Amino acid sequence: MTLLLIILSSLSALVLGLFYWLVLKTTFNNSRLIGLLLVPFAALYDIVLLNYSMWLYEFRVVLRKGRNVCLPVMKVTKNFPEIK
C-alpha cells in the first residue's frame, strides 16, 4: 500500500512539474532553468492558496465583487438525534 502511494505521489509531482515546465516554455523563451528551480515554490504557493480558499469557503466568507457568493456549508444543530 505504501509503495502504491509513493508511486502515485511521485507521478503526481512529475505531472505537476511537466505542466509547469510547459507553461514556462510557452511564456518565457529565456531563463527556463530559473523557472524550473522555482517549481517547489510554485507548488507550495498552490497548496497554500487552495487551503486558504477552502478555509474561507468553510466559514462562509467568499467574496466576489464585494458580495458573498458562498452557500453556508456548516450547519448548527442544537439537538443531536438520540442513539437507539
N, CA, C and O atoms as a Maestro MAE file, in Angstrom:
{
 s_m_m2io_version
 :::
 2.0.0
}

f_m_ct {
 s_m_title
 :::
 protein
 m_atom[336] {
  # First column is atom index #
  i_m_mmod_type
  r_m_x_coord
  r_m_y_coord
  r_m_z_coord
  i_m_residue_number
  s_m_chain_name
  s_m_pdb_residue_name
  s_m_pdb_atom_name
  i_m_atomic_number
  :::
  1 25 0.824 -1.199 0.000 1 A "MET " " N  " 7
  2 3 0.000 0.000 0.000 1 A "MET " " CA " 6
  3 2 0.871 1.266 0.000 1 A "MET " " C  " 6
  4 15 0.584 2.221 -0.722 1 A "MET " " O  " 8
  5 25 1.932 1.264 0.813 2 A "THR " " N  " 7
  6 3 2.792 2.438 0.859 2 A "THR " " CA " 6
  7 2 3.543 2.624 -0.450 2 A "THR " " C  " 6
  8 15 3.783 3.752 -0.879 2 A "THR " " O  " 8
  9 25 3.909 1.528 -1.077 3 A "LEU " " N  " 7
  10 3 4.604 1.635 -2.360 3 A "LEU " " CA " 6
  11 2 3.695 2.266 -3.406 3 A "LEU " " C  " 6
  12 15 4.141 3.076 -4.219 3 A "LEU " " O  " 8
  13 25 2.428 1.895 -3.383 4 A "LEU " " N  " 7
  14 3 1.466 2.482 -4.313 4 A "LEU " " CA " 6
  15 2 1.328 3.985 -4.082 4 A "LEU " " C  " 6
  16 15 1.268 4.760 -5.037 4 A "LEU " " O  " 8
  17 25 1.277 4.394 -2.821 5 A "LEU " " N  " 7
  18 3 1.180 5.825 -2.506 5 A "LEU " " CA " 6
  19 2 2.432 6.576 -2.942 5 A "LEU " " C  " 6
  20 15 2.342 7.702 -3.430 5 A "LEU " " O  " 8
  21 25 3.585 5.965 -2.772 6 A "ILE " " N  " 7
  22 3 4.835 6.601 -3.207 6 A "ILE " " CA " 6
  23 2 4.842 6.769 -4.720 6 A "ILE " " C  " 6
  24 15 5.232 7.818 -5.233 6 A "ILE " " O  " 8
  25 25 4.412 5.739 -5.427 7 A "ILE " " N  " 7
  26 3 4.378 5.805 -6.889 7 A "ILE " " CA " 6
  27 2 3.391 6.861 -7.367 7 A "ILE " " C  " 6
  28 15 3.705 7.647 -8.261 7 A "ILE " " O  " 8
  29 25 2.199 6.881 -6.776 8 A "LEU " " N  " 7
  30 3 1.185 7.856 -7.199 8 A "LEU " " CA " 6
  31 2 1.593 9.290 -6.878 8 A "LEU " " C  " 6
  32 15 1.369 10.191 -7.686 8 A "LEU " " O  " 8
  33 25 2.188 9.509 -5.715 9 A "SER " " N  " 7
  34 3 2.609 10.877 -5.376 9 A "SER " " CA " 6
  35 2 3.779 11.315 -6.246 9 A "SER " " C  " 6
  36 15 3.867 12.486 -6.614 9 A "SER " " O  " 8
  37 25 4.676 10.396 -6.580 10 A "SER " " N  " 7
  38 3 5.786 10.736 -7.474 10 A "SER " " CA " 6
  39 2 5.280 11.056 -8.875 10 A "SER " " C  " 6
  40 15 5.753 11.993 -9.518 10 A "SER " " O  " 8
  41 25 4.324 10.273 -9.335 11 A "LEU " " N  " 7
  42 3 3.728 10.535 -10.641 11 A "LEU " " CA " 6
  43 2 3.004 11.881 -10.661 11 A "LEU " " C  " 6
  44 15 3.080 12.621 -11.642 11 A "LEU " " O  " 8
  45 25 2.310 12.185 -9.584 12 A "SER " " N  " 7
  46 3 1.618 13.464 -9.478 12 A "SER " " CA " 6
  47 2 2.606 14.633 -9.489 12 A "SER " " C  " 6
  48 15 2.372 15.639 -10.159 12 A "SER " " O  " 8
  49 25 3.701 14.502 -8.753 13 A "ALA " " N  " 7
  50 3 4.716 15.551 -8.741 13 A "ALA " " CA " 6
  51 2 5.360 15.702 -10.115 13 A "ALA " " C  " 6
  52 15 5.665 16.816 -10.541 13 A "ALA " " O  " 8
  53 25 5.563 14.599 -10.800 14 A "LEU " " N  " 7
  54 3 6.139 14.648 -12.137 14 A "LEU " " CA " 6
  55 2 5.207 15.347 -13.124 14 A "LEU " " C  " 6
  56 15 5.654 16.148 -13.944 14 A "LEU " " O  " 8
  57 25 3.925 15.047 -13.044 15 A "VAL " " N  " 7
  58 3 2.949 15.689 -13.934 15 A "VAL " " CA " 6
  59 2 2.850 17.182 -13.628 15 A "VAL " " C  " 6
  60 15 2.762 17.997 -14.546 15 A "VAL " " O  " 8
  61 25 2.863 17.546 -12.338 16 A "LEU " " N  " 7
  62 3 2.835 18.960 -11.967 16 A "LEU " " CA " 6
  63 2 4.061 19.683 -12.506 16 A "LEU " " C  " 6
  64 15 3.948 20.789 -13.035 16 A "LEU " " O  " 8
  65 25 5.222 19.071 -12.377 17 A "GLY " " N  " 7
  66 3 6.435 19.671 -12.899 17 A "GLY " " CA " 6
  67 2 6.407 19.796 -14.415 17 A "GLY " " C  " 6
  68 15 6.873 20.795 -14.964 17 A "GLY " " O  " 8
  69 25 5.865 18.793 -15.092 18 A "LEU " " N  " 7
  70 3 5.760 18.833 -16.550 18 A "LEU " " CA " 6
  71 2 4.849 19.961 -17.009 18 A "LEU " " C  " 6
  72 15 5.182 20.700 -17.935 18 A "LEU " " O  " 8
  73 25 3.705 20.091 -16.361 19 A "PHE " " N  " 7
  74 3 2.790 21.170 -16.735 19 A "PHE " " CA " 6
  75 2 3.389 22.542 -16.449 19 A "PHE " " C  " 6
  76 15 3.220 23.476 -17.233 19 A "PHE " " O  " 8
  77 25 4.084 22.658 -15.328 20 A "TYR " " N  " 7
  78 3 4.733 23.928 -15.009 20 A "TYR " " CA " 6
  79 2 5.811 24.245 -16.036 20 A "TYR " " C  " 6
  80 15 5.957 25.394 -16.454 20 A "TYR " " O  " 8
  81 25 6.567 23.224 -16.445 21 A "TRP " " N  " 7
  82 3 7.601 23.424 -17.460 21 A "TRP " " CA " 6
  83 2 6.983 23.849 -18.789 21 A "TRP " " C  " 6
  84 15 7.545 24.690 -19.491 21 A "TRP " " O  " 8
  85 25 5.824 23.274 -19.140 22 A "LEU " " N  " 7
  86 3 5.160 23.660 -20.391 22 A "LEU " " CA " 6
  87 2 4.688 25.112 -20.342 22 A "LEU " " C  " 6
  88 15 4.761 25.829 -21.340 22 A "LEU " " O  " 8
  89 25 4.207 25.538 -19.183 23 A "VAL " " N  " 7
  90 3 3.813 26.940 -19.037 23 A "VAL " " CA " 6
  91 2 5.028 27.840 -19.180 23 A "VAL " " C  " 6
  92 15 4.969 28.868 -19.855 23 A "VAL " " O  " 8
  93 25 6.125 27.457 -18.547 24 A "LEU " " N  " 7
  94 3 7.352 28.251 -18.674 24 A "LEU " " CA " 6
  95 2 7.839 28.300 -20.114 24 A "LEU " " C  " 6
  96 15 8.297 29.340 -20.589 24 A "LEU " " O  " 8
  97 25 7.739 27.184 -20.795 25 A "LYS " " N  " 7
  98 3 8.224 27.111 -22.173 25 A "LYS " " CA " 6
  99 2 7.414 28.017 -23.091 25 A "LYS " " C  " 6
  100 15 7.966 28.645 -23.994 25 A "LYS " " O  " 8
  101 25 6.110 28.084 -22.862 26 A "THR " " N  " 7
  102 3 5.277 28.916 -23.737 26 A "THR " " CA " 6
  103 2 5.302 30.392 -23.359 26 A "THR " " C  " 6
  104 15 5.054 31.246 -24.210 26 A "THR " " O  " 8
  105 25 5.595 30.706 -22.111 27 A "THR " " N  " 7
  106 3 5.568 32.123 -21.722 27 A "THR " " CA " 6
  107 2 6.938 32.781 -21.753 27 A "THR " " C  " 6
  108 15 7.051 33.956 -22.104 27 A "THR " " O  " 8
  109 25 7.976 32.045 -21.392 28 A "PHE " " N  " 7
  110 3 9.323 32.613 -21.348 28 A "PHE " " CA " 6
  111 2 10.222 31.842 -22.312 28 A "PHE " " C  " 6
  112 15 10.258 30.612 -22.295 28 A "PHE " " O  " 8
  113 25 10.938 32.573 -23.139 29 A "ASN " " N  " 7
  114 3 11.899 31.904 -24.016 29 A "ASN " " CA " 6
  115 2 13.239 31.718 -23.326 29 A "ASN " " C  " 6
  116 15 13.956 30.758 -23.609 29 A "ASN " " O  " 8
  117 25 13.581 32.621 -22.431 30 A "ASN " " N  " 7
  118 3 14.862 32.557 -21.723 30 A "ASN " " CA " 6
  119 2 14.623 32.166 -20.274 30 A "ASN " " C  " 6
  120 15 13.491 32.194 -19.792 30 A "ASN " " O  " 8
  121 25 15.663 31.812 -19.606 31 A "SER " " N  " 7
  122 3 15.693 31.529 -18.159 31 A "SER " " CA " 6
  123 2 14.705 30.441 -17.734 31 A "SER " " C  " 6
  124 15 14.013 30.592 -16.727 31 A "SER " " O  " 8
  125 25 14.636 29.342 -18.498 32 A "ARG " " N  " 7
  126 3 13.796 28.217 -18.096 32 A "ARG " " CA " 6
  127 2 14.374 27.503 -16.881 32 A "ARG " " C  " 6
  128 15 13.627 26.943 -16.078 32 A "ARG " " O  " 8
  129 25 15.687 27.518 -16.739 33 A "LEU " " N  " 7
  130 3 16.315 26.850 -15.600 33 A "LEU " " CA " 6
  131 2 15.906 27.513 -14.289 33 A "LEU " " C  " 6
  132 15 15.636 26.828 -13.302 33 A "LEU " " O  " 8
  133 25 15.860 28.819 -14.279 34 A "ILE " " N  " 7
  134 3 15.410 29.529 -13.073 34 A "ILE " " CA " 6
  135 2 13.957 29.182 -12.776 34 A "ILE " " C  " 6
  136 15 13.576 29.000 -11.620 34 A "ILE " " O  " 8
  137 25 13.155 29.093 -13.823 35 A "GLY " " N  " 7
  138 3 11.755 28.721 -13.637 35 A "GLY " " CA " 6
  139 2 11.594 27.314 -13.097 35 A "GLY " " C  " 6
  140 15 10.723 27.065 -12.265 35 A "GLY " " O  " 8
  141 25 12.423 26.393 -13.560 36 A "LEU " " N  " 7
  142 3 12.355 25.024 -13.046 36 A "LEU " " CA " 6
  143 2 12.806 24.939 -11.596 36 A "LEU " " C  " 6
  144 15 12.320 24.101 -10.836 36 A "LEU " " O  " 8
  145 25 13.733 25.806 -11.216 37 A "LEU " " N  " 7
  146 3 14.146 25.824 -9.819 37 A "LEU " " CA " 6
  147 2 13.053 26.380 -8.912 37 A "LEU " " C  " 6
  148 15 13.058 26.135 -7.706 37 A "LEU " " O  " 8
  149 25 12.122 27.122 -9.490 38 A "LEU " " N  " 7
  150 3 11.022 27.693 -8.714 38 A "LEU " " CA " 6
  151 2 9.811 26.767 -8.602 38 A "LEU " " C  " 6
  152 15 8.811 27.149 -7.993 38 A "LEU " " O  " 8
  153 25 9.870 25.567 -9.169 39 A "VAL " " N  " 7
  154 3 8.743 24.626 -9.120 39 A "VAL " " CA " 6
  155 2 8.317 24.315 -7.688 39 A "VAL " " C  " 6
  156 15 7.118 24.347 -7.412 39 A "VAL " " O  " 8
  157 25 9.228 24.016 -6.762 40 A "PRO " " N  " 7
  158 3 8.759 23.744 -5.392 40 A "PRO " " CA " 6
  159 2 8.015 24.929 -4.770 40 A "PRO " " C  " 6
  160 15 7.039 24.741 -4.043 40 A "PRO " " O  " 8
  161 25 8.479 26.148 -5.058 41 A "PHE " " N  " 7
  162 3 7.796 27.322 -4.521 41 A "PHE " " CA " 6
  163 2 6.420 27.502 -5.154 41 A "PHE " " C  " 6
  164 15 5.473 27.909 -4.481 41 A "PHE " " O  " 8
  165 25 6.310 27.202 -6.439 42 A "ALA " " N  " 7
  166 3 5.011 27.289 -7.111 42 A "ALA " " CA " 6
  167 2 4.045 26.261 -6.554 42 A "ALA " " C  " 6
  168 15 2.867 26.562 -6.361 42 A "ALA " " O  " 8
  169 25 4.522 25.052 -6.294 43 A "ALA " " N  " 7
  170 3 3.670 24.012 -5.714 43 A "ALA " " CA " 6
  171 2 3.229 24.401 -4.308 43 A "ALA " " C  " 6
  172 15 2.064 24.223 -3.950 43 A "ALA " " O  " 8
  173 25 4.148 24.929 -3.513 44 A "LEU " " N  " 7
  174 3 3.802 25.368 -2.161 44 A "LEU " " CA " 6
  175 2 2.795 26.513 -2.202 44 A "LEU " " C  " 6
  176 15 1.865 26.557 -1.397 44 A "LEU " " O  " 8
  177 25 2.979 27.425 -3.126 45 A "TYR " " N  " 7
  178 3 2.065 28.545 -3.302 45 A "TYR " " CA " 6
  179 2 0.664 28.044 -3.651 45 A "TYR " " C  " 6
  180 15 -0.324 28.536 -3.106 45 A "TYR " " O  " 8
  181 25 0.574 27.063 -4.562 46 A "ASP " " N  " 7
  182 3 -0.714 26.496 -4.928 46 A "ASP " " CA " 6
  183 2 -1.378 25.813 -3.739 46 A "ASP " " C  " 6
  184 15 -2.583 25.959 -3.530 46 A "ASP " " O  " 8
  185 25 -0.603 25.074 -2.965 47 A "ILE " " N  " 7
  186 3 -1.162 24.372 -1.806 47 A "ILE " " CA " 6
  187 2 -1.684 25.369 -0.779 47 A "ILE " " C  " 6
  188 15 -2.770 25.182 -0.230 47 A "ILE " " O  " 8
  189 25 -0.921 26.424 -0.517 48 A "VAL " " N  " 7
  190 3 -1.352 27.432 0.460 48 A "VAL " " CA " 6
  191 2 -2.623 28.126 -0.014 48 A "VAL " " C  " 6
  192 15 -3.554 28.310 0.770 48 A "VAL " " O  " 8
  193 25 -2.672 28.514 -1.293 49 A "LEU " " N  " 7
  194 3 -3.870 29.181 -1.803 49 A "LEU " " CA " 6
  195 2 -5.088 28.268 -1.791 49 A "LEU " " C  " 6
  196 15 -6.193 28.717 -1.487 49 A "LEU " " O  " 8
  197 25 -4.899 27.000 -2.117 50 A "LEU " " N  " 7
  198 3 -6.013 26.057 -2.106 50 A "LEU " " CA " 6
  199 2 -6.567 25.872 -0.701 50 A "LEU " " C  " 6
  200 15 -7.781 25.888 -0.503 50 A "LEU " " O  " 8
  201 25 -5.681 25.695 0.273 51 A "ASN " " N  " 7
  202 3 -6.135 25.523 1.649 51 A "ASN " " CA " 6
  203 2 -6.775 26.786 2.196 51 A "ASN " " C  " 6
  204 15 -7.765 26.710 2.924 51 A "ASN " " O  " 8
  205 25 -6.236 27.931 1.862 52 A "TYR " " N  " 7
  206 3 -6.828 29.199 2.309 52 A "TYR " " CA " 6
  207 2 -8.218 29.379 1.709 52 A "TYR " " C  " 6
  208 15 -9.139 29.819 2.398 52 A "TYR " " O  " 8
  209 25 -8.374 29.046 0.448 53 A "SER " " N  " 7
  210 3 -9.671 29.158 -0.202 53 A "SER " " CA " 6
  211 2 -10.685 28.198 0.426 53 A "SER " " C  " 6
  212 15 -11.837 28.569 0.650 53 A "SER " " O  " 8
  213 25 -10.257 26.970 0.709 54 A "MET " " N  " 7
  214 3 -11.177 26.009 1.343 54 A "MET " " CA " 6
  215 2 -11.563 26.481 2.735 54 A "MET " " C  " 6
  216 15 -12.712 26.321 3.147 54 A "MET " " O  " 8
  217 25 -10.612 27.061 3.468 55 A "TRP " " N  " 7
  218 3 -10.902 27.549 4.809 55 A "TRP " " CA " 6
  219 2 -11.922 28.693 4.752 55 A "TRP " " C  " 6
  220 15 -12.855 28.734 5.553 55 A "TRP " " O  " 8
  221 25 -11.745 29.614 3.812 56 A "LEU " " N  " 7
  222 3 -12.708 30.705 3.672 56 A "LEU " " CA " 6
  223 2 -14.078 30.184 3.268 56 A "LEU " " C  " 6
  224 15 -15.095 30.660 3.772 56 A "LEU " " O  " 8
  225 25 -14.116 29.218 2.369 57 A "TYR " " N  " 7
  226 3 -15.391 28.653 1.924 57 A "TYR " " CA " 6
  227 2 -16.101 27.949 3.076 57 A "TYR " " C  " 6
  228 15 -17.326 28.010 3.183 57 A "TYR " " O  " 8
  229 25 -15.340 27.289 3.928 58 A "GLU " " N  " 7
  230 3 -15.933 26.571 5.052 58 A "GLU " " CA " 6
  231 2 -16.596 27.531 6.032 58 A "GLU " " C  " 6
  232 15 -17.616 27.195 6.633 58 A "GLU " " O  " 8
  233 25 -16.029 28.718 6.197 59 A "PHE " " N  " 7
  234 3 -16.583 29.677 7.147 59 A "PHE " " CA " 6
  235 2 -17.359 30.804 6.473 59 A "PHE " " C  " 6
  236 15 -17.494 31.889 7.039 59 A "PHE " " O  " 8
  237 25 -17.861 30.558 5.285 60 A "ARG " " N  " 7
  238 3 -18.822 31.413 4.565 60 A "ARG " " CA " 6
  239 2 -18.326 32.821 4.280 60 A "ARG " " C  " 6
  240 15 -19.073 33.781 4.467 60 A "ARG " " O  " 8
  241 25 -17.097 32.967 3.838 61 A "VAL " " N  " 7
  242 3 -16.584 34.290 3.525 61 A "VAL " " CA " 6
  243 2 -15.907 34.256 2.155 61 A "VAL " " C  " 6
  244 15 -14.699 34.469 2.060 61 A "VAL " " O  " 8
  245 25 -16.661 33.995 1.108 62 A "VAL " " N  " 7
  246 3 -16.107 34.021 -0.241 62 A "VAL " " CA " 6
  247 2 -16.729 35.220 -0.948 62 A "VAL " " C  " 6
  248 15 -17.928 35.234 -1.227 62 A "VAL " " O  " 8
  249 25 -15.910 36.219 -1.233 63 A "LEU " " N  " 7
  250 3 -16.414 37.460 -1.800 63 A "LEU " " CA " 6
  251 2 -16.107 37.538 -3.282 63 A "LEU " " C  " 6
  252 15 -15.009 37.194 -3.719 63 A "LEU " " O  " 8
  253 25 -17.074 37.989 -4.042 64 A "ARG " " N  " 7
  254 3 -16.894 38.243 -5.468 64 A "ARG " " CA " 6
  255 2 -17.549 39.576 -5.753 64 A "ARG " " C  " 6
  256 15 -18.759 39.719 -5.581 64 A "ARG " " O  " 8
  257 25 -16.780 40.547 -6.183 65 A "LYS " " N  " 7
  258 3 -17.253 41.910 -6.447 65 A "LYS " " CA " 6
  259 2 -17.953 42.507 -5.220 65 A "LYS " " C  " 6
  260 15 -18.959 43.206 -5.340 65 A "LYS " " O  " 8
  261 25 -17.403 42.218 -4.056 66 A "GLY " " N  " 7
  262 3 -17.931 42.795 -2.828 66 A "GLY " " CA " 6
  263 2 -19.124 42.073 -2.239 66 A "GLY " " C  " 6
  264 15 -19.624 42.475 -1.188 66 A "GLY " " O  " 8
  265 25 -19.602 40.999 -2.896 67 A "ARG " " N  " 7
  266 3 -20.746 40.244 -2.376 67 A "ARG " " CA " 6
  267 2 -20.317 38.841 -1.990 67 A "ARG " " C  " 6
  268 15 -19.422 38.257 -2.601 67 A "ARG " " O  " 8
  269 25 -20.966 38.313 -0.974 68 A "ASN " " N  " 7
  270 3 -20.674 36.953 -0.542 68 A "ASN " " CA " 6
  271 2 -21.360 35.980 -1.505 68 A "ASN " " C  " 6
  272 15 -22.574 36.046 -1.694 68 A "ASN " " O  " 8
  273 25 -20.592 35.086 -2.107 69 A "VAL " " N  " 7
  274 3 -21.147 34.142 -3.079 69 A "VAL " " CA " 6
  275 2 -21.138 32.710 -2.552 69 A "VAL " " C  " 6
  276 15 -21.387 31.766 -3.302 69 A "VAL " " O  " 8
  277 25 -20.858 32.554 -1.296 70 A "CYS " " N  " 7
  278 3 -20.725 31.220 -0.714 70 A "CYS " " CA " 6
  279 2 -22.026 30.783 -0.064 70 A "CYS " " C  " 6
  280 15 -22.671 31.552 0.648 70 A "CYS " " O  " 8
  281 25 -22.399 29.538 -0.321 71 A "LEU " " N  " 7
  282 3 -23.531 28.951 0.376 71 A "LEU " " CA " 6
  283 2 -23.058 28.455 1.731 71 A "LEU " " C  " 6
  284 15 -21.918 28.011 1.859 71 A "LEU " " O  " 8
  285 25 -23.909 28.522 2.740 72 A "PRO " " N  " 7
  286 3 -23.487 28.020 4.055 72 A "PRO " " CA " 6
  287 2 -23.175 26.526 3.988 72 A "PRO " " C  " 6
  288 15 -23.983 25.737 3.498 72 A "PRO " " O  " 8
  289 25 -22.011 26.147 4.479 73 A "VAL " " N  " 7
  290 3 -21.600 24.745 4.440 73 A "VAL " " CA " 6
  291 2 -21.852 24.078 5.780 73 A "VAL " " C  " 6
  292 15 -22.412 22.984 5.849 73 A "VAL " " O  " 8
  293 25 -21.432 24.750 6.846 74 A "MET " " N  " 7
  294 3 -21.604 24.162 8.165 74 A "MET " " CA " 6
  295 2 -22.978 24.514 8.710 74 A "MET " " C  " 6
  296 15 -23.397 25.671 8.679 74 A "MET " " O  " 8
  297 25 -23.668 23.506 9.205 75 A "LYS " " N  " 7
  298 3 -24.984 23.692 9.812 75 A "LYS " " CA " 6
  299 2 -24.856 23.499 11.317 75 A "LYS " " C  " 6
  300 15 -24.169 22.585 11.773 75 A "LYS " " O  " 8
  301 25 -25.502 24.342 12.074 76 A "VAL " " N  " 7
  302 3 -25.505 24.225 13.516 76 A "VAL " " CA " 6
  303 2 -26.748 23.479 13.922 76 A "VAL " " C  " 6
  304 15 -27.863 23.905 13.621 76 A "VAL " " O  " 8
  305 25 -26.563 22.360 14.610 77 A "THR " " N  " 7
  306 3 -27.704 21.613 15.130 77 A "THR " " CA " 6
  307 2 -27.678 21.710 16.641 77 A "THR " " C  " 6
  308 15 -26.687 21.369 17.286 77 A "THR " " O  " 8
  309 25 -28.779 22.179 17.194 78 A "LYS " " N  " 7
  310 3 -28.821 22.369 18.640 78 A "LYS " " CA " 6
  311 2 -29.012 21.050 19.370 78 A "LYS " " C  " 6
  312 15 -28.435 20.830 20.434 78 A "LYS " " O  " 8
  313 25 -29.817 20.185 18.797 79 A "ASN " " N  " 7
  314 3 -30.089 18.904 19.439 79 A "ASN " " CA " 6
  315 2 -29.661 17.774 18.511 79 A "ASN " " C  " 6
  316 15 -30.044 17.729 17.342 79 A "ASN " " O  " 8
  317 25 -28.875 16.880 19.048 80 A "PHE " " N  " 7
  318 3 -28.475 15.712 18.269 80 A "PHE " " CA " 6
  319 2 -29.570 14.645 18.372 80 A "PHE " " C  " 6
  320 15 -30.259 14.567 19.389 80 A "PHE " " O  " 8
  321 25 -29.734 13.838 17.349 81 A "PRO " " N  " 7
  322 3 -30.731 12.763 17.437 81 A "PRO " " CA " 6
  323 2 -30.293 11.719 18.467 81 A "PRO " " C  " 6
  324 15 -29.103 11.526 18.716 81 A "PRO " " O  " 8
  325 25 -31.270 11.066 19.045 82 A "GLU " " N  " 7
  326 3 -30.961 10.060 20.065 82 A "GLU " " CA " 6
  327 2 -30.401 8.801 19.424 82 A "GLU " " C  " 6
  328 15 -30.823 8.400 18.340 82 A "GLU " " O  " 8
  329 25 -29.457 8.193 20.099 83 A "ILE " " N  " 7
  330 3 -28.867 6.939 19.625 83 A "ILE " " CA " 6
  331 2 -29.752 5.802 20.081 83 A "ILE " " C  " 6
  332 15 -30.074 5.698 21.264 83 A "ILE " " O  " 8
  333 25 -30.144 4.954 19.159 84 A "LYS " " N  " 7
  334 3 -31.036 3.830 19.518 84 A "LYS " " CA " 6
  335 2 -30.274 2.542 19.597 84 A "LYS " " C  " 6
  336 15 -30.857 1.497 19.885 84 A "LYS " " O  " 8
  :::
 }
 m_bond[335] {
  # First column is bond index #
  i_m_from
  i_m_to
  i_m_order
  :::
  1 1 2 1
  2 2 3 1
  3 3 4 2
  4 3 5 1
  5 5 6 1
  6 6 7 1
  7 7 8 2
  8 7 9 1
  9 9 10 1
  10 10 11 1
  11 11 12 2
  12 11 13 1
  13 13 14 1
  14 14 15 1
  15 15 16 2
  16 15 17 1
  17 17 18 1
  18 18 19 1
  19 19 20 2
  20 19 21 1
  21 21 22 1
  22 22 23 1
  23 23 24 2
  24 23 25 1
  25 25 26 1
  26 26 27 1
  27 27 28 2
  28 27 29 1
  29 29 30 1
  30 30 31 1
  31 31 32 2
  32 31 33 1
  33 33 34 1
  34 34 35 1
  35 35 36 2
  36 35 37 1
  37 37 38 1
  38 38 39 1
  39 39 40 2
  40 39 41 1
  41 41 42 1
  42 42 43 1
  43 43 44 2
  44 43 45 1
  45 45 46 1
  46 46 47 1
  47 47 48 2
  48 47 49 1
  49 49 50 1
  50 50 51 1
  51 51 52 2
  52 51 53 1
  53 53 54 1
  54 54 55 1
  55 55 56 2
  56 55 57 1
  57 57 58 1
  58 58 59 1
  59 59 60 2
  60 59 61 1
  61 61 62 1
  62 62 63 1
  63 63 64 2
  64 63 65 1
  65 65 66 1
  66 66 67 1
  67 67 68 2
  68 67 69 1
  69 69 70 1
  70 70 71 1
  71 71 72 2
  72 71 73 1
  73 73 74 1
  74 74 75 1
  75 75 76 2
  76 75 77 1
  77 77 78 1
  78 78 79 1
  79 79 80 2
  80 79 81 1
  81 81 82 1
  82 82 83 1
  83 83 84 2
  84 83 85 1
  85 85 86 1
  86 86 87 1
  87 87 88 2
  88 87 89 1
  89 89 90 1
  90 90 91 1
  91 91 92 2
  92 91 93 1
  93 93 94 1
  94 94 95 1
  95 95 96 2
  96 95 97 1
  97 97 98 1
  98 98 99 1
  99 99 100 2
  100 99 101 1
  101 101 102 1
  102 102 103 1
  103 103 104 2
  104 103 105 1
  105 105 106 1
  106 106 107 1
  107 107 108 2
  108 107 109 1
  109 109 110 1
  110 110 111 1
  111 111 112 2
  112 111 113 1
  113 113 114 1
  114 114 115 1
  115 115 116 2
  116 115 117 1
  117 117 118 1
  118 118 119 1
  119 119 120 2
  120 119 121 1
  121 121 122 1
  122 122 123 1
  123 123 124 2
  124 123 125 1
  125 125 126 1
  126 126 127 1
  127 127 128 2
  128 127 129 1
  129 129 130 1
  130 130 131 1
  131 131 132 2
  132 131 133 1
  133 133 134 1
  134 134 135 1
  135 135 136 2
  136 135 137 1
  137 137 138 1
  138 138 139 1
  139 139 140 2
  140 139 141 1
  141 141 142 1
  142 142 143 1
  143 143 144 2
  144 143 145 1
  145 145 146 1
  146 146 147 1
  147 147 148 2
  148 147 149 1
  149 149 150 1
  150 150 151 1
  151 151 152 2
  152 151 153 1
  153 153 154 1
  154 154 155 1
  155 155 156 2
  156 155 157 1
  157 157 158 1
  158 158 159 1
  159 159 160 2
  160 159 161 1
  161 161 162 1
  162 162 163 1
  163 163 164 2
  164 163 165 1
  165 165 166 1
  166 166 167 1
  167 167 168 2
  168 167 169 1
  169 169 170 1
  170 170 171 1
  171 171 172 2
  172 171 173 1
  173 173 174 1
  174 174 175 1
  175 175 176 2
  176 175 177 1
  177 177 178 1
  178 178 179 1
  179 179 180 2
  180 179 181 1
  181 181 182 1
  182 182 183 1
  183 183 184 2
  184 183 185 1
  185 185 186 1
  186 186 187 1
  187 187 188 2
  188 187 189 1
  189 189 190 1
  190 190 191 1
  191 191 192 2
  192 191 193 1
  193 193 194 1
  194 194 195 1
  195 195 196 2
  196 195 197 1
  197 197 198 1
  198 198 199 1
  199 199 200 2
  200 199 201 1
  201 201 202 1
  202 202 203 1
  203 203 204 2
  204 203 205 1
  205 205 206 1
  206 206 207 1
  207 207 208 2
  208 207 209 1
  209 209 210 1
  210 210 211 1
  211 211 212 2
  212 211 213 1
  213 213 214 1
  214 214 215 1
  215 215 216 2
  216 215 217 1
  217 217 218 1
  218 218 219 1
  219 219 220 2
  220 219 221 1
  221 221 222 1
  222 222 223 1
  223 223 224 2
  224 223 225 1
  225 225 226 1
  226 226 227 1
  227 227 228 2
  228 227 229 1
  229 229 230 1
  230 230 231 1
  231 231 232 2
  232 231 233 1
  233 233 234 1
  234 234 235 1
  235 235 236 2
  236 235 237 1
  237 237 238 1
  238 238 239 1
  239 239 240 2
  240 239 241 1
  241 241 242 1
  242 242 243 1
  243 243 244 2
  244 243 245 1
  245 245 246 1
  246 246 247 1
  247 247 248 2
  248 247 249 1
  249 249 250 1
  250 250 251 1
  251 251 252 2
  252 251 253 1
  253 253 254 1
  254 254 255 1
  255 255 256 2
  256 255 257 1
  257 257 258 1
  258 258 259 1
  259 259 260 2
  260 259 261 1
  261 261 262 1
  262 262 263 1
  263 263 264 2
  264 263 265 1
  265 265 266 1
  266 266 267 1
  267 267 268 2
  268 267 269 1
  269 269 270 1
  270 270 271 1
  271 271 272 2
  272 271 273 1
  273 273 274 1
  274 274 275 1
  275 275 276 2
  276 275 277 1
  277 277 278 1
  278 278 279 1
  279 279 280 2
  280 279 281 1
  281 281 282 1
  282 282 283 1
  283 283 284 2
  284 283 285 1
  285 285 286 1
  286 286 287 1
  287 287 288 2
  288 287 289 1
  289 289 290 1
  290 290 291 1
  291 291 292 2
  292 291 293 1
  293 293 294 1
  294 294 295 1
  295 295 296 2
  296 295 297 1
  297 297 298 1
  298 298 299 1
  299 299 300 2
  300 299 301 1
  301 301 302 1
  302 302 303 1
  303 303 304 2
  304 303 305 1
  305 305 306 1
  306 306 307 1
  307 307 308 2
  308 307 309 1
  309 309 310 1
  310 310 311 1
  311 311 312 2
  312 311 313 1
  313 313 314 1
  314 314 315 1
  315 315 316 2
  316 315 317 1
  317 317 318 1
  318 318 319 1
  319 319 320 2
  320 319 321 1
  321 321 322 1
  322 322 323 1
  323 323 324 2
  324 323 325 1
  325 325 326 1
  326 326 327 1
  327 327 328 2
  328 327 329 1
  329 329 330 1
  330 330 331 1
  331 331 332 2
  332 331 333 1
  333 333 334 1
  334 334 335 1
  335 335 336 2
  :::
 }
}
